[in-house]
């Protein structure tokens, strides 16, 4: 859990993913299209990936990826991020966390 919190707090936008997950790729692309450059941590390519996946599940992320943090706070999974994008608040959250500036 500490590793997840530490990584999540180092950048304005952080996405925990798996390389084979299409929704992870879609969420990451959405951030890029909005002008953000999130830190992307692929759990299947990280030696601590299984531990981090358990920590993400304990935060309530089901499925465990993608797990999105903005401004060091857990936002949720792909469903949550898409909902925030549709209602316009995702961009506002990214601006407040200084992940984007426009």
Backbone atoms as SQL, in Angstrom:
CREATE TABLE atoms (id INTEGER PRIMARY KEY, chain TEXT, resi INTEGER, resn TEXT, atom TEXT, x REAL, y REAL, z REAL);
INSERT INTO atoms VALUES
  (1, 'A', 1, 'UNK', 'N', 0.830, -1.198, 0.000),
  (2, 'A', 1, 'UNK', 'CA', 0.000, 0.000, 0.000),
  (3, 'A', 1, 'UNK', 'C', 0.866, 1.250, 0.000),
  (4, 'A', 2, 'UNK', 'N', 1.947, 1.233, 0.767),
  (5, 'A', 2, 'UNK', 'CA', 2.819, 2.401, 0.842),
  (6, 'A', 2, 'UNK', 'C', 3.437, 2.718, -0.508),
  (7, 'A', 3, 'UNK', 'N', 3.820, 1.688, -1.262),
  (8, 'A', 3, 'UNK', 'CA', 4.427, 1.910, -2.574),
  (9, 'A', 3, 'UNK', 'C', 3.420, 2.578, -3.518),
  (10, 'A', 4, 'UNK', 'N', 2.192, 2.114, -3.492),
  (11, 'A', 4, 'UNK', 'CA', 1.154, 2.710, -4.346),
  (12, 'A', 4, 'UNK', 'C', 0.955, 4.173, -3.976),
  (13, 'A', 5, 'UNK', 'N', 0.808, 4.456, -2.705),
  (14, 'A', 5, 'UNK', 'CA', 0.605, 5.839, -2.261),
  (15, 'A', 5, 'UNK', 'C', 1.798, 6.716, -2.608),
  (16, 'A', 6, 'UNK', 'N', 3.005, 6.170, -2.466),
  (17, 'A', 6, 'UNK', 'CA', 4.211, 6.927, -2.784),
  (18, 'A', 6, 'UNK', 'C', 4.256, 7.269, -4.275),
  (19, 'A', 7, 'UNK', 'N', 4.029, 6.273, -5.132),
  (20, 'A', 7, 'UNK', 'CA', 4.049, 6.512, -6.575),
  (21, 'A', 7, 'UNK', 'C', 2.922, 7.459, -6.986),
  (22, 'A', 8, 'UNK', 'N', 1.763, 7.316, -6.366),
  (23, 'A', 8, 'UNK', 'CA', 0.605, 8.146, -6.714),
  (24, 'A', 8, 'UNK', 'C', 0.810, 9.610, -6.344),
  (25, 'A', 9, 'UNK', 'N', 1.653, 9.860, -5.369),
  (26, 'A', 9, 'UNK', 'CA', 1.846, 11.239, -4.909),
  (27, 'A', 9, 'UNK', 'C', 2.988, 11.961, -5.627),
  (28, 'A', 10, 'UNK', 'N', 3.740, 11.260, -6.452),
  (29, 'A', 10, 'UNK', 'CA', 4.912, 11.873, -7.089),
  (30, 'A', 10, 'UNK', 'C', 4.587, 12.696, -8.330),
  (31, 'A', 11, 'UNK', 'N', 3.447, 12.455, -8.950),
  (32, 'A', 11, 'UNK', 'CA', 3.059, 13.190, -10.154),
  (33, 'A', 11, 'UNK', 'C', 1.620, 13.645, -10.030),
  (34, 'A', 12, 'UNK', 'N', 1.246, 14.635, -10.822),
  (35, 'A', 12, 'UNK', 'CA', -0.113, 15.169, -10.774),
  (36, 'A', 12, 'UNK', 'C', -1.141, 14.148, -11.251),
  (37, 'A', 13, 'UNK', 'N', -0.781, 13.325, -12.210),
  (38, 'A', 13, 'UNK', 'CA', -1.681, 12.288, -12.720),
  (39, 'A', 13, 'UNK', 'C', -0.901, 10.978, -12.820),
  (40, 'A', 14, 'UNK', 'N', -1.479, 9.928, -12.247),
  (41, 'A', 14, 'UNK', 'CA', -0.830, 8.613, -12.224),
  (42, 'A', 14, 'UNK', 'C', -1.857, 7.560, -12.609),
  (43, 'A', 15, 'UNK', 'N', -1.440, 6.653, -13.507),
  (44, 'A', 15, 'UNK', 'CA', -2.313, 5.561, -13.924),
  (45, 'A', 15, 'UNK', 'C', -1.566, 4.244, -13.734),
  (46, 'A', 16, 'UNK', 'N', -2.169, 3.344, -12.962),
  (47, 'A', 16, 'UNK', 'CA', -1.636, 1.996, -12.813),
  (48, 'A', 16, 'UNK', 'C', -2.340, 1.131, -13.844),
  (49, 'A', 17, 'UNK', 'N', -1.559, 0.413, -14.646),
  (50, 'A', 17, 'UNK', 'CA', -2.097, -0.325, -15.779),
  (51, 'A', 17, 'UNK', 'C', -1.498, -1.724, -15.859),
  (52, 'A', 18, 'UNK', 'N', -1.945, -2.451, -16.867),
  (53, 'A', 18, 'UNK', 'CA', -1.308, -3.692, -17.315),
  (54, 'A', 18, 'UNK', 'C', -1.155, -3.561, -18.818),
  (55, 'A', 19, 'UNK', 'N', -0.076, -4.080, -19.338),
  (56, 'A', 19, 'UNK', 'CA', 0.224, -3.891, -20.758),
  (57, 'A', 19, 'UNK', 'C', -0.810, -4.539, -21.677),
  (58, 'A', 20, 'UNK', 'N', -1.520, -5.554, -21.211),
  (59, 'A', 20, 'UNK', 'CA', -2.492, -6.251, -22.051),
  (60, 'A', 20, 'UNK', 'C', -3.915, -5.722, -21.902),
  (61, 'A', 21, 'UNK', 'N', -4.115, -4.668, -21.133),
  (62, 'A', 21, 'UNK', 'CA', -5.458, -4.155, -20.836),
  (63, 'A', 21, 'UNK', 'C', -5.834, -3.033, -21.808),
  (64, 'A', 22, 'UNK', 'N', -6.869, -3.262, -22.610),
  (65, 'A', 22, 'UNK', 'CA', -7.276, -2.258, -23.590),
  (66, 'A', 22, 'UNK', 'C', -7.875, -1.025, -22.915),
  (67, 'A', 23, 'UNK', 'N', -8.583, -1.198, -21.797),
  (68, 'A', 23, 'UNK', 'CA', -9.146, -0.032, -21.102),
  (69, 'A', 23, 'UNK', 'C', -8.037, 0.824, -20.498),
  (70, 'A', 24, 'UNK', 'N', -6.971, 0.185, -20.036),
  (71, 'A', 24, 'UNK', 'CA', -5.818, 0.939, -19.522),
  (72, 'A', 24, 'UNK', 'C', -5.249, 1.820, -20.617),
  (73, 'A', 25, 'UNK', 'N', -5.108, 1.255, -21.788),
  (74, 'A', 25, 'UNK', 'CA', -4.579, 2.005, -22.927),
  (75, 'A', 25, 'UNK', 'C', -5.531, 3.160, -23.272),
  (76, 'A', 26, 'UNK', 'N', -6.833, 2.897, -23.258),
  (77, 'A', 26, 'UNK', 'CA', -7.812, 3.927, -23.598),
  (78, 'A', 26, 'UNK', 'C', -7.791, 5.082, -22.603),
  (79, 'A', 27, 'UNK', 'N', -7.697, 4.767, -21.325),
  (80, 'A', 27, 'UNK', 'CA', -7.666, 5.820, -20.302),
  (81, 'A', 27, 'UNK', 'C', -6.384, 6.638, -20.419),
  (82, 'A', 28, 'UNK', 'N', -5.274, 5.968, -20.641),
  (83, 'A', 28, 'UNK', 'CA', -3.997, 6.673, -20.812),
  (84, 'A', 28, 'UNK', 'C', -4.069, 7.598, -22.024),
  (85, 'A', 29, 'UNK', 'N', -4.642, 7.116, -23.130),
  (86, 'A', 29, 'UNK', 'CA', -4.786, 7.936, -24.334),
  (87, 'A', 29, 'UNK', 'C', -5.689, 9.137, -24.080),
  (88, 'A', 30, 'UNK', 'N', -6.741, 8.946, -23.301),
  (89, 'A', 30, 'UNK', 'CA', -7.629, 10.056, -22.956),
  (90, 'A', 30, 'UNK', 'C', -6.856, 11.161, -22.234),
  (91, 'A', 31, 'UNK', 'N', -6.019, 10.773, -21.305),
  (92, 'A', 31, 'UNK', 'CA', -5.215, 11.766, -20.587),
  (93, 'A', 31, 'UNK', 'C', -4.304, 12.515, -21.553),
  (94, 'A', 32, 'UNK', 'N', -3.665, 11.798, -22.465),
  (95, 'A', 32, 'UNK', 'CA', -2.792, 12.449, -23.445),
  (96, 'A', 32, 'UNK', 'C', -3.589, 13.415, -24.320),
  (97, 'A', 33, 'UNK', 'N', -4.795, 13.018, -24.742),
  (98, 'A', 33, 'UNK', 'CA', -5.628, 13.878, -25.578),
  (99, 'A', 33, 'UNK', 'C', -6.062, 15.141, -24.847),
  (100, 'A', 34, 'UNK', 'N', -6.191, 15.047, -23.519),
  (101, 'A', 34, 'UNK', 'CA', -6.541, 16.216, -22.721),
  (102, 'A', 34, 'UNK', 'C', -5.326, 17.100, -22.425),
  (103, 'A', 35, 'UNK', 'N', -4.138, 16.643, -22.807),
  (104, 'A', 35, 'UNK', 'CA', -2.927, 17.424, -22.607),
  (105, 'A', 35, 'UNK', 'C', -2.120, 17.041, -21.387),
  (106, 'A', 36, 'UNK', 'N', -2.528, 15.997, -20.698),
  (107, 'A', 36, 'UNK', 'CA', -1.795, 15.536, -19.507),
  (108, 'A', 36, 'UNK', 'C', -0.801, 14.455, -19.905),
  (109, 'A', 37, 'UNK', 'N', 0.284, 14.381, -19.174),
  (110, 'A', 37, 'UNK', 'CA', 1.267, 13.317, -19.354),
  (111, 'A', 37, 'UNK', 'C', 1.367, 12.537, -18.045),
  (112, 'A', 38, 'UNK', 'N', 0.471, 11.558, -17.876),
  (113, 'A', 38, 'UNK', 'CA', 0.451, 10.845, -16.603),
  (114, 'A', 38, 'UNK', 'C', 1.649, 9.924, -16.446),
  (115, 'A', 39, 'UNK', 'N', 2.017, 9.671, -15.211),
  (116, 'A', 39, 'UNK', 'CA', 2.983, 8.620, -14.928),
  (117, 'A', 39, 'UNK', 'C', 2.219, 7.312, -15.076),
  (118, 'A', 40, 'UNK', 'N', 2.725, 6.415, -15.888),
  (119, 'A', 40, 'UNK', 'CA', 2.060, 5.141, -16.135),
  (120, 'A', 40, 'UNK', 'C', 2.916, 4.034, -15.546),
  (121, 'A', 41, 'UNK', 'N', 2.304, 3.249, -14.660),
  (122, 'A', 41, 'UNK', 'CA', 3.010, 2.140, -14.015),
  (123, 'A', 41, 'UNK', 'C', 2.333, 0.840, -14.433),
  (124, 'A', 42, 'UNK', 'N', 3.023, 0.053, -15.258),
  (125, 'A', 42, 'UNK', 'CA', 2.477, -1.221, -15.718),
  (126, 'A', 42, 'UNK', 'C', 2.782, -2.296, -14.674),
  (127, 'A', 43, 'UNK', 'N', 1.746, -2.776, -14.021),
  (128, 'A', 43, 'UNK', 'CA', 1.928, -3.725, -12.934),
  (129, 'A', 43, 'UNK', 'C', 2.521, -5.048, -13.388),
  (130, 'A', 44, 'UNK', 'N', 2.220, -5.462, -14.619),
  (131, 'A', 44, 'UNK', 'CA', 2.759, -6.731, -15.096),
  (132, 'A', 44, 'UNK', 'C', 4.240, -6.633, -15.486),
  (133, 'A', 45, 'UNK', 'N', 4.779, -5.426, -15.503),
  (134, 'A', 45, 'UNK', 'CA', 6.198, -5.234, -15.801),
  (135, 'A', 45, 'UNK', 'C', 6.977, -4.695, -14.608),
  (136, 'A', 46, 'UNK', 'N', 6.363, -4.702, -13.446),
  (137, 'A', 46, 'UNK', 'CA', 6.993, -4.185, -12.238),
  (138, 'A', 46, 'UNK', 'C', 7.230, -5.340, -11.267),
  (139, 'A', 47, 'UNK', 'N', 8.427, -5.425, -10.684),
  (140, 'A', 47, 'UNK', 'CA', 8.687, -6.525, -9.751),
  (141, 'A', 47, 'UNK', 'C', 7.762, -6.517, -8.534),
  (142, 'A', 48, 'UNK', 'N', 7.191, -5.380, -8.189),
  (143, 'A', 48, 'UNK', 'CA', 6.258, -5.282, -7.064),
  (144, 'A', 48, 'UNK', 'C', 4.802, -5.228, -7.537),
  (145, 'A', 49, 'UNK', 'N', 4.583, -5.586, -8.783),
  (146, 'A', 49, 'UNK', 'CA', 3.268, -5.455, -9.394),
  (147, 'A', 49, 'UNK', 'C', 2.161, -6.198, -8.674),
  (148, 'A', 50, 'UNK', 'N', 2.402, -7.426, -8.270),
  (149, 'A', 50, 'UNK', 'CA', 1.357, -8.212, -7.581),
  (150, 'A', 50, 'UNK', 'C', 0.980, -7.574, -6.253),
  (151, 'A', 51, 'UNK', 'N', 1.972, -7.076, -5.520),
  (152, 'A', 51, 'UNK', 'CA', 1.704, -6.403, -4.248),
  (153, 'A', 51, 'UNK', 'C', 0.900, -5.130, -4.478),
  (154, 'A', 52, 'UNK', 'N', 1.281, -4.369, -5.509),
  (155, 'A', 52, 'UNK', 'CA', 0.562, -3.130, -5.805),
  (156, 'A', 52, 'UNK', 'C', -0.865, -3.424, -6.253),
  (157, 'A', 53, 'UNK', 'N', -1.048, -4.508, -6.991),
  (158, 'A', 53, 'UNK', 'CA', -2.395, -4.880, -7.424),
  (159, 'A', 53, 'UNK', 'C', -3.288, -5.200, -6.223),
  (160, 'A', 54, 'UNK', 'N', -2.755, -5.892, -5.250),
  (161, 'A', 54, 'UNK', 'CA', -3.507, -6.180, -4.021),
  (162, 'A', 54, 'UNK', 'C', -3.862, -4.890, -3.287),
  (163, 'A', 55, 'UNK', 'N', -2.916, -3.965, -3.238),
  (164, 'A', 55, 'UNK', 'CA', -3.166, -2.681, -2.574),
  (165, 'A', 55, 'UNK', 'C', -4.262, -1.897, -3.295),
  (166, 'A', 56, 'UNK', 'N', -4.255, -1.932, -4.619),
  (167, 'A', 56, 'UNK', 'CA', -5.283, -1.225, -5.391),
  (168, 'A', 56, 'UNK', 'C', -6.655, -1.845, -5.147),
  (169, 'A', 57, 'UNK', 'N', -6.708, -3.152, -5.060),
  (170, 'A', 57, 'UNK', 'CA', -7.992, -3.817, -4.765),
  (171, 'A', 57, 'UNK', 'C', -8.501, -3.422, -3.381),
  (172, 'A', 58, 'UNK', 'N', -7.570, -3.287, -2.438),
  (173, 'A', 58, 'UNK', 'CA', -7.988, -2.908, -1.083),
  (174, 'A', 58, 'UNK', 'C', -8.525, -1.476, -1.040),
  (175, 'A', 59, 'UNK', 'N', -8.151, -0.649, -2.020),
  (176, 'A', 59, 'UNK', 'CA', -8.698, 0.706, -2.129),
  (177, 'A', 59, 'UNK', 'C', -10.088, 0.709, -2.754),
  (178, 'A', 60, 'UNK', 'N', -10.492, -0.438, -3.278),
  (179, 'A', 60, 'UNK', 'CA', -11.807, -0.545, -3.886),
  (180, 'A', 60, 'UNK', 'C', -11.797, -0.549, -5.393),
  (181, 'A', 61, 'UNK', 'N', -10.633, -0.668, -5.985),
  (182, 'A', 61, 'UNK', 'CA', -10.533, -0.681, -7.437),
  (183, 'A', 61, 'UNK', 'C', -10.777, -2.106, -7.937),
  (184, 'A', 62, 'UNK', 'N', -11.918, -2.301, -8.576),
  (185, 'A', 62, 'UNK', 'CA', -12.261, -3.615, -9.101),
  (186, 'A', 62, 'UNK', 'C', -12.847, -3.430, -10.488),
  (187, 'A', 63, 'UNK', 'N', -12.208, -3.898, -11.530),
  (188, 'A', 63, 'UNK', 'CA', -10.936, -4.618, -11.527),
  (189, 'A', 63, 'UNK', 'C', -9.798, -3.714, -11.067),
  (190, 'A', 64, 'UNK', 'N', -8.674, -4.326, -10.812),
  (191, 'A', 64, 'UNK', 'CA', -7.566, -3.591, -10.204),
  (192, 'A', 64, 'UNK', 'C', -6.958, -2.532, -11.115),
  (193, 'A', 65, 'UNK', 'N', -7.094, -2.683, -12.421),
  (194, 'A', 65, 'UNK', 'CA', -6.558, -1.707, -13.365),
  (195, 'A', 65, 'UNK', 'C', -7.601, -1.394, -14.418),
  (196, 'A', 66, 'UNK', 'N', -7.591, -0.209, -14.998),
  (197, 'A', 66, 'UNK', 'CA', -6.732, 0.901, -14.642),
  (198, 'A', 66, 'UNK', 'C', -7.163, 1.533, -13.320),
  (199, 'A', 67, 'UNK', 'N', -6.194, 1.972, -12.579),
  (200, 'A', 67, 'UNK', 'CA', -6.435, 2.691, -11.331),
  (201, 'A', 67, 'UNK', 'C', -5.831, 4.073, -11.492),
  (202, 'A', 68, 'UNK', 'N', -6.654, 5.096, -11.337),
  (203, 'A', 68, 'UNK', 'CA', -6.240, 6.461, -11.633),
  (204, 'A', 68, 'UNK', 'C', -6.180, 7.299, -10.361),
  (205, 'A', 69, 'UNK', 'N', -5.079, 8.038, -10.255),
  (206, 'A', 69, 'UNK', 'CA', -4.886, 8.984, -9.159),
  (207, 'A', 69, 'UNK', 'C', -4.635, 10.353, -9.775),
  (208, 'A', 70, 'UNK', 'N', -5.302, 11.359, -9.244),
  (209, 'A', 70, 'UNK', 'CA', -5.081, 12.736, -9.683),
  (210, 'A', 70, 'UNK', 'C', -4.816, 13.569, -8.444),
  (211, 'A', 71, 'UNK', 'N', -3.714, 14.274, -8.454),
  (212, 'A', 71, 'UNK', 'CA', -3.347, 15.078, -7.294),
  (213, 'A', 71, 'UNK', 'C', -3.101, 14.229, -6.061),
  (214, 'A', 72, 'UNK', 'N', -2.659, 13.002, -6.261),
  (215, 'A', 72, 'UNK', 'CA', -2.369, 12.093, -5.152),
  (216, 'A', 72, 'UNK', 'C', -3.589, 11.399, -4.575),
  (217, 'A', 73, 'UNK', 'N', -4.773, 11.697, -5.110),
  (218, 'A', 73, 'UNK', 'CA', -6.008, 11.101, -4.594),
  (219, 'A', 73, 'UNK', 'C', -6.545, 10.066, -5.570),
  (220, 'A', 74, 'UNK', 'N', -7.031, 8.967, -5.024),
  (221, 'A', 74, 'UNK', 'CA', -7.602, 7.909, -5.845),
  (222, 'A', 74, 'UNK', 'C', -8.902, 8.387, -6.466),
  (223, 'A', 75, 'UNK', 'N', -8.966, 8.345, -7.798),
  (224, 'A', 75, 'UNK', 'CA', -10.145, 8.773, -8.537),
  (225, 'A', 75, 'UNK', 'C', -11.041, 7.578, -8.849),
  (226, 'A', 76, 'UNK', 'N', -10.425, 6.455, -9.208),
  (227, 'A', 76, 'UNK', 'CA', -11.200, 5.263, -9.509),
  (228, 'A', 76, 'UNK', 'C', -10.660, 4.523, -10.714),
  (229, 'A', 77, 'UNK', 'N', -11.541, 3.726, -11.285),
  (230, 'A', 77, 'UNK', 'CA', -11.168, 2.907, -12.437),
  (231, 'A', 77, 'UNK', 'C', -11.675, 3.556, -13.717),
  (232, 'A', 78, 'UNK', 'N', -11.658, 2.818, -14.792),
  (233, 'A', 78, 'UNK', 'CA', -12.033, 3.378, -16.093),
  (234, 'A', 78, 'UNK', 'C', -13.468, 3.915, -16.091),
  (235, 'A', 79, 'UNK', 'N', -14.383, 3.219, -15.472),
  (236, 'A', 79, 'UNK', 'CA', -15.778, 3.671, -15.431),
  (237, 'A', 79, 'UNK', 'C', -15.884, 5.040, -14.758),
  (238, 'A', 80, 'UNK', 'N', -15.157, 5.200, -13.655),
  (239, 'A', 80, 'UNK', 'CA', -15.191, 6.475, -12.932),
  (240, 'A', 80, 'UNK', 'C', -14.586, 7.606, -13.761),
  (241, 'A', 81, 'UNK', 'N', -13.463, 7.325, -14.406),
  (242, 'A', 81, 'UNK', 'CA', -12.777, 8.340, -15.206),
  (243, 'A', 81, 'UNK', 'C', -13.625, 8.756, -16.401),
  (244, 'A', 82, 'UNK', 'N', -14.256, 7.788, -17.050),
  (245, 'A', 82, 'UNK', 'CA', -15.106, 8.109, -18.201),
  (246, 'A', 82, 'UNK', 'C', -16.302, 8.948, -17.752),
  (247, 'A', 83, 'UNK', 'N', -16.888, 8.615, -16.621),
  (248, 'A', 83, 'UNK', 'CA', -18.008, 9.410, -16.092),
  (249, 'A', 83, 'UNK', 'C', -17.578, 10.842, -15.813),
  (250, 'A', 84, 'UNK', 'N', -16.405, 10.992, -15.224),
  (251, 'A', 84, 'UNK', 'CA', -15.880, 12.334, -14.949),
  (252, 'A', 84, 'UNK', 'C', -15.612, 13.102, -16.237),
  (253, 'A', 85, 'UNK', 'N', -15.140, 12.402, -17.249),
  (254, 'A', 85, 'UNK', 'CA', -14.867, 13.050, -18.533),
  (255, 'A', 85, 'UNK', 'C', -16.176, 13.503, -19.193),
  (256, 'A', 86, 'UNK', 'N', -17.180, 12.652, -19.163),
  (257, 'A', 86, 'UNK', 'CA', -18.458, 12.973, -19.790),
  (258, 'A', 86, 'UNK', 'C', -19.105, 14.190, -19.133),
  (259, 'A', 87, 'UNK', 'N', -19.022, 14.285, -17.809),
  (260, 'A', 87, 'UNK', 'CA', -19.661, 15.440, -17.151),
  (261, 'A', 87, 'UNK', 'C', -18.752, 16.667, -17.071),
  (262, 'A', 88, 'UNK', 'N', -17.543, 16.566, -17.623),
  (263, 'A', 88, 'UNK', 'CA', -16.648, 17.720, -17.707),
  (264, 'A', 88, 'UNK', 'C', -15.760, 17.946, -16.504),
  (265, 'A', 89, 'UNK', 'N', -15.899, 17.150, -15.467),
  (266, 'A', 89, 'UNK', 'CA', -15.112, 17.405, -14.262),
  (267, 'A', 89, 'UNK', 'C', -13.701, 16.813, -14.300),
  (268, 'A', 90, 'UNK', 'N', -13.440, 15.870, -15.208),
  (269, 'A', 90, 'UNK', 'CA', -12.088, 15.298, -15.298),
  (270, 'A', 90, 'UNK', 'C', -11.080, 16.387, -15.666),
  (271, 'A', 91, 'UNK', 'N', -11.408, 17.185, -16.658),
  (272, 'A', 91, 'UNK', 'CA', -10.508, 18.256, -17.086),
  (273, 'A', 91, 'UNK', 'C', -10.273, 19.240, -15.943),
  (274, 'A', 92, 'UNK', 'N', -11.323, 19.555, -15.197),
  (275, 'A', 92, 'UNK', 'CA', -11.192, 20.470, -14.060),
  (276, 'A', 92, 'UNK', 'C', -10.280, 19.881, -12.979),
  (277, 'A', 93, 'UNK', 'N', -10.419, 18.582, -12.738),
  (278, 'A', 93, 'UNK', 'CA', -9.568, 17.918, -11.744),
  (279, 'A', 93, 'UNK', 'C', -8.105, 17.954, -12.180),
  (280, 'A', 94, 'UNK', 'N', -7.875, 17.720, -13.463),
  (281, 'A', 94, 'UNK', 'CA', -6.499, 17.751, -13.984),
  (282, 'A', 94, 'UNK', 'C', -5.920, 19.158, -13.897),
  (283, 'A', 95, 'UNK', 'N', -6.744, 20.157, -14.152),
  (284, 'A', 95, 'UNK', 'CA', -6.272, 21.533, -14.037),
  (285, 'A', 95, 'UNK', 'C', -5.966, 21.882, -12.580),
  (286, 'A', 96, 'UNK', 'N', -6.817, 21.476, -11.664),
  (287, 'A', 96, 'UNK', 'CA', -6.614, 21.765, -10.238),
  (288, 'A', 96, 'UNK', 'C', -5.345, 21.096, -9.711),
  (289, 'A', 97, 'UNK', 'N', -5.024, 19.912, -10.258),
  (290, 'A', 97, 'UNK', 'CA', -3.818, 19.191, -9.826),
  (291, 'A', 97, 'UNK', 'C', -2.570, 19.656, -10.602),
  (292, 'A', 98, 'UNK', 'N', -2.781, 20.590, -11.543),
  (293, 'A', 98, 'UNK', 'CA', -1.705, 21.113, -12.385),
  (294, 'A', 98, 'UNK', 'C', -1.101, 20.063, -13.323),
  (295, 'A', 99, 'UNK', 'N', -1.959, 19.135, -13.745),
  (296, 'A', 99, 'UNK', 'CA', -1.540, 18.155, -14.747),
  (297, 'A', 99, 'UNK', 'C', -1.688, 18.737, -16.145),
  (298, 'A', 100, 'UNK', 'N', -2.604, 19.718, -16.267),
  (299, 'A', 100, 'UNK', 'CA', -2.761, 20.483, -17.513),
  (300, 'A', 100, 'UNK', 'C', -2.943, 21.944, -17.131),
  (301, 'A', 101, 'UNK', 'N', -2.687, 22.836, -18.081),
  (302, 'A', 101, 'UNK', 'CA', -2.688, 24.257, -17.760),
  (303, 'A', 101, 'UNK', 'C', -3.655, 25.091, -18.555),
  (304, 'A', 102, 'UNK', 'N', -4.472, 24.504, -19.408),
  (305, 'A', 102, 'UNK', 'CA', -5.368, 25.321, -20.229),
  (306, 'A', 102, 'UNK', 'C', -6.792, 25.185, -19.812);
